[in-house]
Amino acid sequence: MNRHLGGGTQKHRRRGTAAIALMVSIGVAPSASARTAGAADEFGQLGGLSGALKRAQQFRELQVTDAEEQQIGAAVSALVRTRYGVVQNPDVHRYVALVGTAVAHAAGKPDVPWQFIVLDTDAVNAFATPGGFVHITRGALALIHDEAELAGVLGHELIHVTEKHTIRAIQKNKSIQMGTDEKLSGNAALLNKVVDNVYLDLVEKGFGRGEEHESDEKGVIAANKVGYAPQGLHRFLTRLQDRNKASKEKRGLFASHPEMTERLDRLTRQITSQKLVATATVAERYARNISYKPVPITAIAVVGAGAAGLASGDEKTAEKKDEPKKEEPKKRGFGLGRLMPTGGDEKKSAQASASGGPRLIDPEKDAKGGSNPKPVASKVTAADLAAFKKEGGLS
């Protein structure tokens, strides 16, 4: 009896071990009886394994259509715009859209409905959300010196969209699954969860080294194809590094991007090895269109200290660094129902936190923004783009 329960035949032992291993590999914890040596009841084990496989087959990787990608991107963009506000200057938006559209076409994605949005804050940052929504702050425009630098920054961000970095990150997230018969657009709860995750990843976690390096490399290539000097992104990042040299912790773009020295070295090697020789900087035209002045990190007004996430704290500024600040209570994450508010709820919706828990103030992420989240339309026609390139000596 003891020999039968404790050991059994070699054949049975192999079957029992294989069954348990397969159950573990699909994420099903073996029962206590299954873990006993020998697996006495082969039929029961196979029945349990069959059930586990059946349950696993009921879920699949998140599938996102182009229309759903647009929906996700628009929802997250609404949060970013609500939090920071939008510069209400059509001329600035049109100029940024012309540069961005030229680079996007060179990247091989002219059919994406690109929208280039200038956020109304002194923080130096940029965000791209799925579906073609590219955001750059007024503070970043102030730190940029010429059109080639702007092309480099926008090129980096739009590659995150063209290579679907955000969508792939969602699909790898094991906490987000969908039933085999479900559609994302028909599942409000799942869509809410996706938007929450996109927002949190976009603002707090950022992308991995691979995605960031790919965006640098392909963005520089696209800018070079237009005729912009490929050193533009390198110059801007060097200036950004110098701006942040006194900081003891990574902030804004530094919080999620690869180490800056490594990044700059890679860009230098790429420009040389790939023989990227375009030379246009178009500095004069940039100066005519962008007149913002950079604000030092220490002078940036921020919203109240509080929870983690882009929309942490309240709308009271915390310009006095030595004044005690009250810790904000944890707040609910963003949900789709609060993304497109009506009436006067825009600011209220932007005060929710993507994840609870106190953290230190980050002037780049927690910078105070403007009060108007309304998008500024800027349509760029083929004729507009052709004239813009000709004027700047671009290809």
C-alpha positions in Angstrom: 0.0 0.0 0.0 2.7 2.4 1.0 4.7 1.6 -2.1 1.7 2.2 -4.4 0.8 5.6 -2.9 4.3 6.9 -2.4 5.9 5.8 -5.6 3.8 3.9 -8.1 5.2 2.8 -11.5 7.7 4.9 -13.3 5.2 5.6 -16.0 2.7 7.0 -13.6 5.3 9.2 -11.9 6.2 10.7 -15.3 2.6 11.4 -16.1 2.0 13.0 -12.7 5.1 15.2 -13.0 4.2 16.3 -16.5 0.7 17.1 -15.6 1.8 19.3 -12.6 4.4 21.0 -14.7 1.9 21.9 -17.4 -0.6 23.2 -14.8 2.1 25.5 -13.3 3.1 26.7 -16.8 -0.4 28.0 -17.5 -0.7 29.7 -14.2 -2.9 27.1 -12.4 -1.7 26.1 -8.9 -1.6 22.4 -8.4 -3.8 21.1 -5.6 -2.3 19.5 -2.5 -3.3 16.1 -3.7 -1.8 16.8 -7.1 1.5 17.7 -5.4 1.7 14.3 -3.7 4.3 12.1 -5.2 3.1 9.6 -7.8 -0.3 11.4 -8.5 -2.4 8.4 -7.4 -5.5 9.2 -9.5 -4.4 9.7 -13.1 -8.0 10.2 -14.3 -8.7 12.9 -11.8 -5.5 14.7 -12.7 -6.2 14.7 -16.4 -9.7 15.9 -15.7 -8.3 18.8 -13.6 -5.8 19.6 -16.3 -8.5 19.6 -19.0 -10.5 22.1 -16.9 -7.5 24.4 -16.4 -6.7 24.4 -20.2 -10.4 25.2 -20.9 -10.3 28.2 -18.5 -7.0 29.4 -20.0 -8.5 29.3 -23.5 -11.3 31.5 -22.4 -8.9 34.5 -22.4 -6.6 35.9 -25.1 -4.2 38.8 -25.5 -5.8 42.2 -25.7 -6.7 43.0 -29.3 -6.8 46.7 -30.2 -8.2 47.9 -33.5 -7.1 51.2 -35.1 -10.4 52.8 -34.0 -9.9 51.6 -30.4 -6.4 52.9 -30.4 -7.7 56.3 -31.4 -10.3 56.1 -28.6 -7.7 55.2 -26.0 -5.3 58.0 -27.2 -8.1 60.6 -27.3 -9.1 59.7 -23.7 -5.6 59.9 -22.3 -4.9 63.1 -24.3 -8.0 64.6 -22.6 -6.5 63.8 -19.2 -3.1 65.4 -20.1 -4.8 68.5 -21.6 -7.1 68.9 -18.6 -4.2 68.6 -16.2 -1.8 71.0 -18.0 -4.1 73.2 -20.2 -3.5 74.0 -23.8 -1.8 77.1 -25.2 -4.5 78.9 -27.0 -2.4 80.2 -29.8 -3.3 78.9 -33.3 -0.1 80.2 -34.9 2.1 78.2 -32.4 0.0 75.1 -32.9 0.2 75.4 -36.7 3.9 75.8 -36.7 4.5 72.8 -34.4 2.0 70.8 -36.5 3.9 71.6 -39.8 7.2 70.4 -38.3 5.6 67.4 -36.8 3.7 66.4 -39.9 6.8 66.7 -42.1 8.6 64.3 -39.8 5.6 62.0 -39.5 5.4 61.7 -43.3 9.1 60.9 -43.5 8.6 58.2 -40.9 6.2 56.5 -43.4 2.9 57.2 -41.5 1.1 60.0 -43.4 -2.3 58.4 -42.9 -2.3 58.6 -39.1 -4.6 61.4 -38.0 -1.8 63.3 -36.3 -2.6 66.0 -33.7 0.2 68.1 -32.3 -0.7 69.8 -29.0 1.2 72.4 -27.1 0.6 72.1 -23.3 0.4 75.3 -21.3 3.1 74.8 -18.6 6.7 75.8 -17.9 7.7 72.2 -17.3 9.9 70.6 -20.0 8.2 67.5 -21.1 6.6 65.7 -24.0 4.0 62.8 -24.3 2.7 60.8 -27.1 -0.6 58.8 -26.8 -1.8 56.0 -29.1 -3.6 57.1 -32.3 -1.3 60.0 -33.1 -1.7 62.5 -30.2 1.7 64.2 -29.7 2.0 66.7 -26.8 4.9 69.0 -26.1 5.0 71.6 -23.3 5.5 75.3 -23.7 8.6 74.9 -21.4 10.1 72.4 -23.9 9.6 74.8 -26.8 11.3 77.5 -24.7 14.3 75.2 -24.2 14.6 74.3 -27.8 16.8 76.5 -30.0 15.9 75.7 -33.6 13.6 73.7 -35.9 16.0 70.7 -36.1 15.8 70.3 -32.4 12.0 70.5 -32.5 12.0 67.9 -35.3 14.2 65.6 -33.2 11.9 65.8 -30.1 8.7 65.4 -32.1 10.3 62.6 -34.1 11.1 60.7 -31.0 7.6 61.0 -29.6 5.7 60.1 -32.8 7.8 56.9 -33.2 6.3 55.7 -29.9 3.0 55.9 -31.8 4.1 54.4 -35.1 5.8 51.5 -33.4 2.8 51.0 -31.1 5.0 51.0 -28.0 2.0 51.8 -25.7 -0.3 49.2 -27.3 2.4 46.5 -26.9 2.9 47.4 -23.3 -0.8 47.0 -22.7 -0.8 43.6 -24.4 2.1 42.5 -22.2 0.2 43.5 -19.1 -1.0 40.2 -17.5 -3.6 42.0 -15.4 -5.4 43.0 -18.6 -7.1 40.2 -20.4 -10.2 39.9 -22.5 -12.6 37.0 -23.2 -12.3 35.3 -26.6 -15.7 36.7 -27.6 -15.2 40.2 -26.2 -14.3 43.5 -28.0 -12.5 46.3 -26.2 -14.9 48.9 -27.5 -17.9 47.0 -26.1 -16.4 46.6 -22.6 -16.5 49.8 -20.6 -14.8 48.3 -17.6 -11.9 46.9 -19.6 -11.6 50.1 -21.5 -11.4 52.0 -18.2 -8.6 49.7 -17.0 -6.7 50.1 -20.2 -6.8 53.9 -20.1 -5.8 53.9 -16.4 -2.8 51.7 -17.3 -1.8 53.8 -20.3 -1.9 57.0 -18.3 0.1 55.6 -15.4 2.7 54.1 -17.7 2.9 57.3 -19.8 3.5 59.6 -16.9 5.1 57.6 -14.1 6.8 54.5 -15.6 7.6 55.5 -19.1 9.0 53.0 -21.7 11.9 50.6 -21.4 15.4 51.2 -22.8 14.6 49.3 -26.0 11.6 51.4 -26.8 13.4 54.7 -26.0 16.4 53.8 -28.1 14.2 52.8 -31.0 12.4 56.1 -30.8 15.6 58.0 -30.7 17.1 56.1 -33.7 14.0 56.1 -35.9 13.0 59.6 -35.0 16.5 60.9 -36.0 16.3 59.1 -39.3 12.9 60.6 -40.1 14.1 64.1 -39.2 17.2 63.6 -41.4 15.0 62.5 -44.3 13.2 65.8 -44.2 16.6 67.6 -44.3 16.9 68.5 -40.6 20.4 68.2 -39.1 20.3 64.9 -37.2 22.2 66.4 -34.3 19.1 68.3 -33.2 17.9 65.8 -30.7 21.4 65.4 -29.3 21.8 69.1 -28.8 18.4 69.4 -27.0 19.1 66.5 -24.7 22.5 67.9 -23.9 20.9 71.2 -22.9 18.3 69.3 -20.9 21.0 67.4 -19.1 22.8 70.6 -18.2 19.5 72.1 -17.0 19.0 69.2 -14.6 22.7 68.8 -13.5 21.9 70.2 -10.0 19.0 67.8 -9.4 19.7 64.9 -7.0 16.9 62.8 -8.6 15.7 62.1 -12.1 12.9 64.4 -13.1 10.5 64.7 -16.0 12.1 63.2 -19.1 14.9 61.8 -17.0 12.5 59.8 -14.8 11.8 57.1 -17.4 14.3 57.5 -20.2 17.6 55.6 -20.4 20.7 57.1 -18.8 21.5 60.3 -20.7 25.2 59.7 -21.3 24.4 56.3 -22.8 21.7 57.8 -24.9 23.8 60.6 -26.2 26.7 58.3 -27.1 24.3 56.0 -29.1 23.0 59.0 -31.0 26.5 60.1 -31.9 27.5 56.7 -33.1 24.3 56.4 -35.1 24.8 59.7 -37.0 28.3 58.6 -37.9 27.7 55.0 -38.8 24.5 55.7 -40.8 26.1 58.7 -42.5 23.2 61.0 -41.6 24.4 64.2 -43.3 21.5 66.6 -43.5 22.4 70.1 -42.3 19.2 72.3 -42.0 18.6 73.8 -38.6 16.1 76.6 -39.7 16.9 78.5 -36.5 15.6 81.9 -37.8 12.2 80.6 -38.6 12.0 78.9 -35.2 12.8 82.2 -33.5 10.1 84.0 -35.5 7.4 81.5 -34.4 8.4 80.5 -30.9 9.2 83.3 -28.4 8.9 81.5 -25.0 11.7 81.9 -22.5 12.8 78.9 -20.4 12.1 78.9 -16.7 14.6 77.4 -14.3 13.4 74.3 -12.4 13.6 76.2 -9.1 11.2 78.8 -10.4 8.5 76.5 -11.7 5.2 76.8 -9.9 3.8 73.4 -8.9 0.5 72.0 -7.8 0.2 70.8 -4.2 2.3 68.0 -2.9 0.5 64.7 -2.8 -0.2 61.5 -4.5 1.8 60.0 -7.3 0.8 60.6 -10.9 0.7 63.5 -13.2 -2.4 65.0 -11.6 -1.3 64.8 -8.0 -2.4 67.2 -5.4 -4.8 70.1 -5.7 -4.9 73.3 -7.7 -3.2 75.4 -5.1 0.3 76.3 -6.1 3.2 75.3 -3.9 5.7 78.0 -4.9 7.0 78.4 -1.3 9.3 75.4 -1.0 9.7 75.9 2.8 6.0 76.0 3.6 4.6 72.8 5.2 2.3 70.9 2.8 -0.5 68.7 3.8 -0.5 65.2 2.5 -3.3 64.5 0.0 -5.6 61.5 0.6 -5.4 58.6 -1.9 -7.8 59.2 -4.8 -9.4 56.9 -7.3 -7.7 56.2 -10.6 -8.9 57.7 -13.8 -11.8 56.0 -15.5 -13.3 56.4 -18.9 -16.4 57.9 -17.5 -14.4 60.8 -16.2 -12.3 61.4 -19.2 -14.7 63.3 -21.3 -16.5 65.4 -18.7 -19.3 67.8 -19.5 -20.1 71.1 -17.9 -17.5 72.4 -15.4 -16.0 69.1 -14.3 -12.7 69.3 -16.3 -10.5 70.4 -13.4 -12.3 68.0 -11.0 -11.5 65.0 -13.2 -7.9 66.0 -13.5 -7.4 65.9 -9.8 -7.7 62.1 -9.5 -4.4 60.3 -9.1 -3.3 57.5 -11.3 -1.9 55.7 -8.3 -2.1 56.5 -4.6 0.7 57.2 -2.2 2.7 60.3 -1.3 6.0 61.1 -3.1 8.3 64.1 -3.5 7.3 67.0 -5.7 8.7 66.8 -9.2 8.6 70.3 -10.8 8.5 68.8 -14.3 5.6 66.4 -13.6 3.8 68.4 -10.9 4.1 71.8 -12.7 1.1 74.1 -12.6 -0.7 74.2 -15.9 -3.1 76.5 -17.7 -6.8 76.5 -17.1 -8.0 75.9 -20.7 -7.9 72.3 -22.0 -9.7 73.1 -25.3 -7.8 71.7 -28.3 -6.6 74.1 -30.9 -7.4 72.8 -34.4 -4.6 73.0 -36.9 -5.1 71.4 -40.3 -2.1 70.9 -42.5 -2.8 70.4 -46.2 -0.3 68.9 -48.7 0.1 72.3 -50.3 0.8 73.9 -46.8 3.5 71.2 -46.2 5.1 71.7 -49.6 5.3 75.4 -49.1 6.7 75.0 -45.6 9.5 72.7 -46.7 10.4 74.9 -49.7 10.7 78.0 -47.4 13.0 76.1 -45.0 15.1 74.5 -47.7 13.9 71.1 -46.7 13.4 68.0 -48.8 
